[in-house]
Amino acid sequence: MAASRDRLLVATLRVLADKGYDDLTVRDVAALADTGTSSIYHFFGNKEELCRATLEHFDALVREERNALGPEDGSPLERLEQLITWLQNTGDYHWRGYYDTAMARSTALGITPSAVESQMDFPDQMAEIVLAAAERGDLVAPDGYSPEELASMITDGVLGIVARNVMGPSTTPLDRSVPLFLLAVLEAFGPEGASRAGSKRSPAVTVTAS
């Protein structure tokens, strides 16, 4: 089965993360992409060209990820919207977990990641923005819950939607399900939602050992 260039890049990134550049073979990539080696040579002349194109492609995505955070002086909710828009435009996010390891195991190619060493991963970025929104009062944690727990819930919710789309076609596509989720978050945890709920918010459940 012929594979698209993007599919081959994702497969190559995964094999690089698992085996490193020296031990990677074109057959490994073809097997993971469920295609033949001829599909790879249709796009790339050799192993080095394949791996170099892969790392440069995903390094560019990391730069886009950082730019998607928007200016530091923007409001947290504006920055969150920019980050989500970037996520929607990438189609999915399942490559991110392999990027750092693949880069670290491919030093023989001499490619220096453009992302700084202190670069935060997407979940950390989103959690930081949600916490900033809570500090400003743009989002309000329910009674009995901390802002950190609210940030974790929102981040896990978005990443769960992304993961569902990675596994296969979803009834609601990514570019509609993520904004819908965030609208629900703002409705429930925005200042107006907090004011409406008042004392009706459910307290945190405490589990005690018997």
One Martini backbone bead per residue (centre of mass of N, CA, C, O) as a GRO file, in nm:
protein
  210
    1MET     BB    1   0.095   0.037   0.024
    2ALA     BB    2   0.068   0.354  -0.017
    3ALA     BB    3   0.236   0.640   0.119
    4SER     BB    4   0.255   0.921   0.265
    5ARG     BB    5   0.473   1.154   0.358
    6ASP     BB    6   0.364   1.204   0.645
    7ARG     BB    7   0.356   0.907   0.731
    8LEU     BB    8   0.663   0.862   0.702
    9LEU     BB    9   0.754   1.074   0.909
   10VAL     BB   10   0.620   0.949   1.156
   11ALA     BB   11   0.756   0.673   1.139
   12THR     BB   12   1.047   0.776   1.156
   13LEU     BB   13   1.027   0.910   1.432
   14ARG     BB   14   0.963   0.649   1.588
   15VAL     BB   15   1.221   0.493   1.510
   16LEU     BB   16   1.423   0.697   1.617
   17ALA     BB   17   1.324   0.679   1.914
   18ASP     BB   18   1.381   0.364   1.937
   19LYS     BB   19   1.684   0.329   1.767
   20GLY     BB   20   1.801   0.534   1.600
   21TYR     BB   21   1.995   0.614   1.337
   22ASP     BB   22   2.196   0.373   1.309
   23ASP     BB   23   1.949   0.139   1.337
   24LEU     BB   24   1.798   0.238   1.112
   25THR     BB   25   1.561   0.135   0.863
   26VAL     BB   26   1.370   0.138   0.586
   27ARG     BB   27   1.208  -0.116   0.666
   28ASP     BB   28   1.104  -0.016   0.935
   29VAL     BB   29   0.936   0.216   0.822
   30ALA     BB   30   0.761   0.054   0.625
   31ALA     BB   31   0.629  -0.129   0.835
   32LEU     BB   32   0.496   0.098   1.008
   33ALA     BB   33   0.349   0.225   0.738
   34ASP     BB   34   0.240  -0.001   0.557
   35THR     BB   35   0.477  -0.046   0.333
   36GLY     BB   36   0.702   0.006   0.091
   37THR     BB   37   1.016   0.109  -0.003
   38SER     BB   38   0.921   0.255  -0.265
   39SER     BB   39   0.771   0.487  -0.119
   40ILE     BB   40   1.023   0.616  -0.001
   41TYR     BB   41   1.192   0.649  -0.276
   42HIS     BB   42   0.986   0.852  -0.398
   43PHE     BB   43   1.082   1.086  -0.179
   44PHE     BB   44   1.364   0.940  -0.103
   45GLY     BB   45   1.698   0.858  -0.158
   46ASN     BB   46   1.762   0.802   0.158
   47LYS     BB   47   1.809   0.772   0.486
   48GLU     BB   48   1.920   1.054   0.544
   49GLU     BB   49   1.699   1.214   0.397
   50LEU     BB   50   1.465   1.107   0.565
   51CYS     BB   51   1.566   1.196   0.851
   52ARG     BB   52   1.614   1.493   0.794
   53ALA     BB   53   1.325   1.564   0.704
   54THR     BB   54   1.190   1.479   0.966
   55LEU     BB   55   1.331   1.668   1.173
   56GLU     BB   56   1.270   1.935   1.025
   57HIS     BB   57   0.964   1.913   1.030
   58PHE     BB   58   0.924   1.887   1.349
   59ASP     BB   59   1.083   2.138   1.425
   60ALA     BB   60   0.886   2.332   1.288
   61LEU     BB   61   0.645   2.258   1.471
   62VAL     BB   62   0.773   2.358   1.733
   63ARG     BB   63   0.790   2.651   1.647
   64GLU     BB   64   0.487   2.683   1.608
   65GLU     BB   65   0.411   2.618   1.898
   66ARG     BB   66   0.549   2.863   2.023
   67ASN     BB   67   0.401   3.083   1.849
   68ALA     BB   68   0.106   2.999   1.946
   69LEU     BB   69   0.120   3.150   2.227
   70GLY     BB   70   0.197   3.424   2.187
   71PRO     BB   71   0.201   3.698   2.348
   72GLU     BB   72   0.272   3.778   2.675
   73ASP     BB   73   0.047   4.025   2.676
   74GLY     BB   74  -0.163   3.837   2.649
   75SER     BB   75  -0.425   3.681   2.724
   76PRO     BB   76  -0.484   3.369   2.827
   77LEU     BB   77  -0.730   3.314   2.637
   78GLU     BB   78  -0.585   3.404   2.379
   79ARG     BB   79  -0.354   3.198   2.398
   80LEU     BB   80  -0.532   2.948   2.402
   81GLU     BB   81  -0.663   2.994   2.126
   82GLN     BB   82  -0.399   2.983   1.963
   83LEU     BB   83  -0.315   2.698   2.046
   84ILE     BB   84  -0.569   2.553   1.941
   85THR     BB   85  -0.548   2.642   1.649
   86TRP     BB   86  -0.283   2.499   1.598
   87LEU     BB   87  -0.381   2.215   1.663
   88GLN     BB   88  -0.594   2.197   1.440
   89ASN     BB   89  -0.389   2.248   1.197
   90THR     BB   90  -0.219   1.977   1.248
   91GLY     BB   91  -0.459   1.746   1.325
   92ASP     BB   92  -0.233   1.640   1.535
   93TYR     BB   93  -0.020   1.508   1.837
   94HIS     BB   94   0.138   1.221   1.829
   95TRP     BB   95   0.446   1.319   1.773
   96ARG     BB   96   0.555   1.466   2.040
   97GLY     BB   97   0.657   1.208   2.208
   98TYR     BB   98   0.917   1.165   1.990
   99TYR     BB   99   1.100   1.410   1.939
  100ASP     BB  100   1.323   1.429   2.161
  101THR     BB  101   1.435   1.138   2.124
  102ALA     BB  102   1.501   1.156   1.823
  103MET     BB  103   1.705   1.384   1.849
  104ALA     BB  104   1.898   1.245   2.059
  105ARG     BB  105   1.934   0.983   1.841
  106SER     BB  106   2.049   1.205   1.588
  107THR     BB  107   2.345   1.344   1.603
  108ALA     BB  108   2.481   1.250   1.331
  109LEU     BB  109   2.326   1.482   1.159
  110GLY     BB  110   2.363   1.776   1.295
  111ILE     BB  111   2.093   1.863   1.437
  112THR     BB  112   1.963   2.156   1.577
  113PRO     BB  113   1.744   2.241   1.785
  114SER     BB  114   1.534   2.523   1.807
  115ALA     BB  115   1.455   2.435   2.071
  116VAL     BB  116   1.475   2.490   2.378
  117GLU     BB  117   1.548   2.315   2.662
  118SER     BB  118   1.293   2.459   2.821
  119GLN     BB  119   1.085   2.338   2.661
  120MET     BB  120   0.756   2.294   2.667
  121ASP     BB  121   0.505   2.108   2.667
  122PHE     BB  122   0.186   2.125   2.582
  123PRO     BB  123   0.054   2.065   2.861
  124ASP     BB  124   0.221   2.285   3.011
  125GLN     BB  125   0.126   2.523   2.850
  126MET     BB  126  -0.175   2.499   2.908
  127ALA     BB  127  -0.161   2.501   3.217
  128GLU     BB  128  -0.030   2.779   3.244
  129ILE     BB  129  -0.262   2.938   3.112
  130VAL     BB  130  -0.489   2.850   3.304
  131LEU     BB  131  -0.358   2.964   3.561
  132ALA     BB  132  -0.355   3.257   3.461
  133ALA     BB  133  -0.664   3.274   3.432
  134ALA     BB  134  -0.720   3.225   3.735
  135GLU     BB  135  -0.563   3.472   3.844
  136ARG     BB  136  -0.759   3.677   3.678
  137GLY     BB  137  -1.064   3.537   3.673
  138ASP     BB  138  -1.146   3.380   3.401
  139LEU     BB  139  -1.117   3.133   3.595
  140VAL     BB  140  -1.308   2.899   3.812
  141ALA     BB  141  -1.282   2.701   4.062
  142PRO     BB  142  -1.428   2.483   4.232
  143ASP     BB  143  -1.530   2.396   4.514
  144GLY     BB  144  -1.255   2.203   4.640
  145TYR     BB  145  -1.070   2.315   4.409
  146SER     BB  146  -0.795   2.364   4.222
  147PRO     BB  147  -0.637   2.521   3.969
  148GLU     BB  148  -0.463   2.272   3.899
  149GLU     BB  149  -0.706   2.081   3.853
  150LEU     BB  150  -0.834   2.245   3.629
  151ALA     BB  151  -0.595   2.238   3.435
  152SER     BB  152  -0.584   1.929   3.409
  153MET     BB  153  -0.869   1.885   3.297
  154ILE     BB  154  -0.844   2.056   3.040
  155THR     BB  155  -0.595   1.921   2.921
  156ASP     BB  156  -0.705   1.627   2.917
  157GLY     BB  157  -0.948   1.688   2.737
  158VAL     BB  158  -0.800   1.779   2.483
  159LEU     BB  159  -0.610   1.527   2.455
  160GLY     BB  160  -0.843   1.323   2.436
  161ILE     BB  161  -0.955   1.425   2.169
  162VAL     BB  162  -0.700   1.383   2.005
  163ALA     BB  163  -0.667   1.079   2.056
  164ARG     BB  164  -0.935   0.997   1.926
  165ASN     BB  165  -0.851   1.099   1.637
  166VAL     BB  166  -0.601   0.916   1.604
  167MET     BB  167  -0.750   0.631   1.620
  168GLY     BB  168  -0.999   0.773   1.461
  169PRO     BB  169  -1.281   0.848   1.346
  170SER     BB  170  -1.500   1.102   1.439
  171THR     BB  171  -1.802   1.237   1.470
  172THR     BB  172  -1.627   1.481   1.576
  173PRO     BB  173  -1.419   1.690   1.472
  174LEU     BB  174  -1.152   1.864   1.587
  175ASP     BB  175  -1.250   2.160   1.480
  176ARG     BB  176  -1.514   2.114   1.686
  177SER     BB  177  -1.459   1.969   1.962
  178VAL     BB  178  -1.261   2.166   2.100
  179PRO     BB  179  -1.434   2.427   2.099
  180LEU     BB  180  -1.671   2.297   2.249
  181PHE     BB  181  -1.520   2.233   2.508
  182LEU     BB  182  -1.433   2.528   2.572
  183LEU     BB  183  -1.717   2.640   2.594
  184ALA     BB  184  -1.793   2.462   2.835
  185VAL     BB  185  -1.575   2.570   3.023
  186LEU     BB  186  -1.666   2.870   3.021
  187GLU     BB  187  -1.954   2.812   3.122
  188ALA     BB  188  -1.857   2.671   3.395
  189PHE     BB  189  -1.564   2.854   3.471
  190GLY     BB  190  -1.650   3.115   3.440
  191PRO     BB  191  -1.764   3.381   3.607
  192GLU     BB  192  -2.065   3.332   3.534
  193GLY     BB  193  -2.073   3.033   3.610
  194ALA     BB  194  -1.990   3.071   3.905
  195SER     BB  195  -2.226   3.258   3.981
  196ARG     BB  196  -2.457   3.062   3.914
  197ALA     BB  197  -2.371   2.824   4.096
  198GLY     BB  198  -2.230   2.862   4.354
  199SER     BB  199  -2.342   2.641   4.597
  200LYS     BB  200  -2.392   2.406   4.371
  201ARG     BB  201  -2.131   2.308   4.389
  202SER     BB  202  -1.941   2.037   4.407
  203PRO     BB  203  -1.771   1.880   4.621
  204ALA     BB  204  -1.514   1.725   4.711
  205VAL     BB  205  -1.410   1.401   4.720
  206THR     BB  206  -1.371   1.199   5.011
  207VAL     BB  207  -1.138   0.944   5.089
  208THR     BB  208  -1.160   0.687   5.330
  209ALA     BB  209  -1.038   0.470   5.539
  210SER     BB  210  -1.163   0.174   5.701
   0.00000   0.00000   0.00000
